[in-house]
């Protein structure tokens, strides 16, 4: 998937362009001229405050970059919780995420041009010398072609672009002789074997040392790649060709783009998410602007900007027209099927689409950019960060947040387009949230769960390459930057390529093949170069007037992603569709509605009933859409029910000196004892029990009296341990796994079950930690003796008064302590101790954006075939009631959650009786449905 999702370019006009294309070549024309009008929208931010925020961004970058160089370099990335480098093969595999790591000091290369943008020219010169001296591109490691291109090749080219700029200025880099460019060329040749396919689409992975298909390469057997993976190469490869004169790189990247364009769905002009690199068949036929496709659209527009080839702009405009026709449902952007684009393919959105408002700014379509950006900002205000995925009614779908920069990027470009100080305040919020919730002693840690505030031992290179670049530029005035940013275009990883490449080494044939495939309407170009009188029609409050209706969209509304066809049918008096939570399998009317929607009931031998949709059997396209939505809701209700049957994870937060709440360990709950979601958190100093296993009467009751006891797992039941420490006077207990080296990073978390007896006598809270997380507390005790922790349902805000008392040297000293971490867990839970006969589990959330959905089949047991419409649904992220955007659907009110907007674990509610789906059968049914439908 696209990790970056795209930086939008700006710069001076590219020569020899038609007048209507100038803004596509440079955002400056529309953006700068709009500033004077936009500043009246809100109270302007003073230059002093902007400088203060800019300096704060510099300090944050120094904190992240300095800790990488001190604790991780030459490793690819920093692990900010354990203060060490992430080296491929030395840490547990994270799957595809690790394909970005190639043992080539990824973070350093990705940060090169950021150093120059932030005026750190001396550090840049030192960093370039380190890259030339230490980095090896000939490692025996399989890497992602896409990630290596945008991060490493792009990083080298961005570094080269600014190195020659600094050399021309005459003060720095006088020794530089295109060494970074030569490394980029070497890497480019290493990536070329990936293009050895009949289609010209590259393999998704390649071995840096052995290439493709050789036995020692361990790759070359893949058949599929994502659209963004094959379509996000043209900027870097064309720049490499034009810098070096070697045309082969641009030729290969162009061939891949040409093939994708030819394979688009002709009636909808949309592309799918994944494609077979040999046959050109679409493997995933859903289409959107998020993960898997995002930067393909971005690079079409930017290829026109950088290379001056009108065919790229024509293709982009054709796709953009389709996006606005089918995918855009303001303020939402919802995936659809490429063959039936009026059918939504899912009911949730992923975080990568946050780049799209910025791309719309470059396109010149400001209104929908403002709308989508404001909707995303409301989600961020609810959760502090943008969840990796969230539903159309703004519940958290995937709770992770790996510090993605796309929203900051769109904020920067909207500020350039409007000059509205509102976007400076948005940027200020991003800075505050990063420092408050993500900052740790050794850098910035990704959020494992935005709802609990738990962290992941991860700081991706794109955080330094993009986030700090866009935030600094947001608050910087022109004189604060040592070069003219308008002379460059941003790649999807925010690397800078000079616009003068458009007239350099133009040996590539620019045959316009676009018109061979489609006849373009002039209306496609209406918004290519708007002037400010169209954007802001004599109204300085224009941007604010667009945002205002969306201010409460997250708290007060639940858009359901209903298509325009369905909306029209409501207006004509049609009956609202059947919702999954209202479905009763014993209701004849409901069964008739299912039949009309193309949904079949299959009675399985084990007594369950399976629901399968065949869209082709639906009475109409509207009924098929309703059926698809019904199936998606049924699967989501099943997933919700599985979560609701279990207790959510809890938090152990170290609040004593020198941690002051920066260390949050996500812990497993217990099915007995004090429920932290319903009672005030428990705070106290920790002490180890004797015996450590807690399986008999404690011999050191004076040590644990009034404290939180630490106990080792094993040898007896959890409830027995709890009773023994409670009898000794402990106010809480933490059970630490006895399996040395166990970690929530690689294993599902334990939720502790009772002993089969009445456990009402246990009144203290009990939490479970794996060995790795537990050792953090044990190491802290050895180092500081007195360690105070907070047991709660989620992390609490840090204590500013206590933190202010911290000596300046404390943080520096503490950076070397592996105990100062914030560890989180996946939400998979094992409920019992080693000897416990009772066991149950929670489903785990995906670590990254999922490549596929199996949401068109569901199974119900006989006892599950009726639902209670009066039961409440779980709403993890919403406070208040939800109503449909058009008030056409009379939705049943949802029960309000806790009045504290930051707490959403407190009440467990059930949408319908649990739906136990056989997922293998579900997947088969989905594949069968897809064949029938498409």
Residue, then its C-alpha position, 0 to 999 in steps of 0.5 A: x500500500x502507499x505509505x506516503x500518499x503524496x506531497x503536492x507540488x508547487x513551483x514556478x511555471x513550466x515553460x511552453x505550456x498552454x495558459x490553462x495548464x499553468x496552475x497544474x504546473x505550479x500551485x503558486x499561481x492560484x495559491x499565493x493570489x488567494x492569500x490576501x482574500x483568505x486572511x479575513x476569515x479568522x484572526x491572523x496569527x502573529x509572526x511571533x507565534x508562527x516563529x514560535x511554532x516553527x521553532x517548536x517543529x525544529x526542536x521536535x525534528x531534532x528530538x526525532x532525528x537526534x535519537x535516530x542518529x544516537x540510538x539507531x544509525x546505521x539501522x533503517x529505523x529507530x525503535x523509540x520505546x526500546x531506544x535501539x535500531x530496527x534491523x531486518x531479520x533481528x526483530x520479529x517480522x511485521x510482514x509487508x511493513x518490513x519490506x521497506x527495510x533494506x539495511x541501507x540506513x533508510x531514515x537517514x536517506x529519507x531525511x536528507x532534503x528535510x534537513x535543508x528545508x529546515x535550514x540545517x545545512x551543516x547537518x545535511x553536509x554531514x549526513x551526505x558524507x555518512x550516506x556516501x561512506x556507510x550506505x551499501x545498496x548491494x545487500x542480500x535482502x528482499x525489498x518493496x520496489x515501491x517503497x525503495x523507489x519513493x523513500x530511497x531513490x527519491x531520498x537520494x534524488x532529493x538530496x542531490x537536487x538540494x546539494x547542487x543548489x547549495x553548491x551553486x550558492x557557494x557556501x556549502x557542499x563545494x566538494x560535492x560531485x554528484x555522488x548521491x546521483x551516482x548512488x541513485x543511478x546504481x539503485x535504479x539499475x538494481x530495480x530495473x529487473x523488476x520490470x521484466x514482465x510481459x505487461x511492463x508492470x513491475x514485480x512488487x519485490x526485488x532482491x537488491x543483490x540477486x534481482x528476480x527469479x534466481x534461487x537465491x533471490x527468494x522472490x519473483x513468484x508474485x503475480x499481483x501488485x497494487x495500482x499505486x505500487x506500479x503507478x508511483x514510479x514516474x517522478x523518480x525514474x524520469x528525474x533519474x533519466x533527466x539528471x543522468x541522460x539514461x533514458x531507460x528509467x523513464x521509458x520503463x516507468x512510462x510503460x507501466x503507466x501506459x499499461x495501467x491506463x489501458x486497463x482502466x475500466x472503460x465505462x467508469x474510467x476507474x482502476x482497481x486496487x490490485x492487478x495481475x502483473x502478467x495478464x493485466x486482469x484486475x484482482x481487486x475490483x474495488x476503487x477509491x483514493x486511499x490505500x493501494x491507489x492513492x499515489x497513482x492519481x497523484x503521479x499522473x498530475x505531477x508527471x504532467x507538472x514535472x515532464x510537460x506531457x499533456x497526456x498525463x494531465x488528460x488521463x488525470x482529468x479523466x480519472x478525476x471526473x470519475x472520482x468526483x462522479x462516483x467516489x466523492x460523496x461529500x464530505x466522504x470518499x467511499x470505495x466503489x466497484x469499478x464495474x458498478x460504480x454506483x455500488x459502494x464497496x465498503x462502509x469505511x475509509x482509510x487514513x491514506x485518503x487524507x492526501x486527497x484534499x492536497x491533490x485537489x488543491x493542486x488540481x484547483x478544486x478547492x471546495x471539496x478539498x475544504x469539505x473532506x479536510x474538515x471532516x478529517x479534522x473533526x475525526x482527529x479532534x475526536x481521537x487526537x490522531x486519524x485512525x488507520x481506518x474509520x467507518x462512515x459514521x466515524x467509529x474507529x475501524x482500525x485503531x492504529x496510527x503510525x504517525x502518517x503525514x498526509x493530513x498535515x500535507x493537505x493542511x499545508x496546501x490548503x493554507x497556501x490556497x486560502x491563506x486562512x489562519x484556520x489552517x495554522x490553528x489546525x497545524x498547531x493542534x497537530x504539533x500539540x498532539x504529537x508532543x502530548x501523546x506520541x513523544x517519548x524519551x527516544x523520539x516519537x512512537x506510533x500509536x497502537x490504539x488511538x482510543x487508549x493512547x497506547x504506543x507501538x515501538x515504531x517510528x517510520x522514516x516517512x515521519x521525518x521525511x514528510x511530517x516535519x517538512x510540511x509542518x515547518x513550511x506551514x509556519x515558515x515565511x518565504x524568508x525563513x527558507x534558504x531557497x525558493x520552494x516554488x522551484x520544486x515539486x514534492x514527490x509522494x514522500x515529500x522529496x524535492x525535484x527541480x521543475x527545470x527537469x521538464x526541459x532537460x534531456x527530453x529524449x522520450x517520445x511524448x506520443x499522446x495516447x490518451x485520445x486513443x482510449x477516450x474522448x475528453x470533454x472540455x468540462x474535465x478542465x473547468x477547474x484546472x486553473x481557477x482564479x480567486x474570484x471563482x474560488x472566493x466569490x467576493x466573500x472572504x468567509x468562503x472557506x469558513x462557510x464551507x467548513x461550518x456545516x461540517x463542524x459537528x459532523x462527527x459528533x452529531x451525524x452518521x453519514x451512511x454512504x448512501x448513493x445518489x441513486x438511493x437518495x433519489x429513490x427516498x425522495x420519490x417515496x421508496x421504503x428505506x432499506x432493511x438494516x442488518x441490526x433489524x433483521x429477523x430470520x423468522x420474519x417473512x417480510x424480511x426474507x422477501x426483502x432479502x430475496x429482492x436484494x439478491x441475498x440467499x439463505x443457505x441452511x448448513x448441516x450444522x444448523x446455521x444459516x448462511x447469507x450469500x449475496x448474488x447481485x445479479x439476482x437482485x430486482x434492480x441495481x438499487x436493490x443490489x446496492x442495498x443488499x451489498x450494504x446489508x451484507x457489509x453491515x452483517x459482517x461488521x455486526x459480527x465483528x462488533x459482537x465478538x469484541x463486545x463479548x470480551x473486555x477491552x484492554x487496559x493501561x498501566x501508566x508509569x507516573x513517577x519520576x522520570x517517566x511522568x506518564x510518558x510510559x504506557x503499557x497496554x495490559x490485559x484485563x481480568x474477568x474478575x475484580x474491580x472493573x476499571x471502566x466503571x470505577x476510578x483508576x487505581x494509583x500506587x507504588x509497585x512491589x514484588x510479592x513473595x513468593x513471586x508466583x503469588x500462589x500461597x500466603x505472602x511472606x512479605x505483606x508489609x512490602x505490598x500493603x497499600x501497594x500494587x503487587x507484582x506477581x509472576x504467571x504460572x503454578x496456580x489460578x489467576x483468581x488465587x493469586x488475586x486473593x493472596x495479594x488482596x489478603x496481604x493488603x495490596x490495592x491492585x495486582x499486575x501479573x507478569x508472564x513467565x514466558x521469557x521474551x514474550x511480547x505483545x508485539x508478537x503474541x495475543x494478549x492474555x485476558x485473565x479468567x476466573x477459577x470457575x468459582x464465585x470471584x465476587x470476593x475479589x475487590x482489587x483490579x488485576x491486569x496482565x502484562x507480557x514478559x517484555x512489558x513487565x520487564x519495563x516495570x522491573x527494570x524501572x524498580x531496579x533503577x529508581x527503586x520507587x516506581x508509581x503506576x496508574x491502573x486505568x481503562x486508558x492512558x491519562x494525560x501526563x502530570x504537567x506539574x510533576x513533569x516541570x519538576x524534572x531536572x534538565x538532565x533527567x530526560x537525557x539520562x532516561x533516554x538510555x533506559x529501555x524501561x522508558x517505553x510505551x508498549x501496546x498490544x494487538x487486541x487479541x486476548x488469551x483469557x487464562x493462565x497456563x493451568x486455567x481450564x477456561x479460555x476465550x479470545x478477542x479478535x486482533x486488529x490488522x497491523x496495517x491496511x488490509x488488502x481485501x474484504x470478505x464482507x459479502x457472506x455471513x452465518x447465523x446459528x439457529x439461536x442467532x437468527x433473530x435480533x432485538x431492535x431495541x438493543x444498543x450498538x457499540x459506538x467506540x468513538x461517538x458521543x451522542x445520537x446519530x441521525x442520517x444526513x438527509x433525515x430520510x432514514x428513521x434510525x433508532x437512537x443510539x445510547x450515549x456513552x460516557x460523558x467523558x469524550x476521551x473514554x469509550x470503553x465504559x459501556x458494553x452494548x450488543x447490536x444483535x445476538x452474536x453472529x458466528x461466521x465461518x470465515x472460510x465459507x464467507x471468503x468462498x461465498x464472497x469470491x462466488x458472489x464477486x464472480x456472479x456480480x462482475 
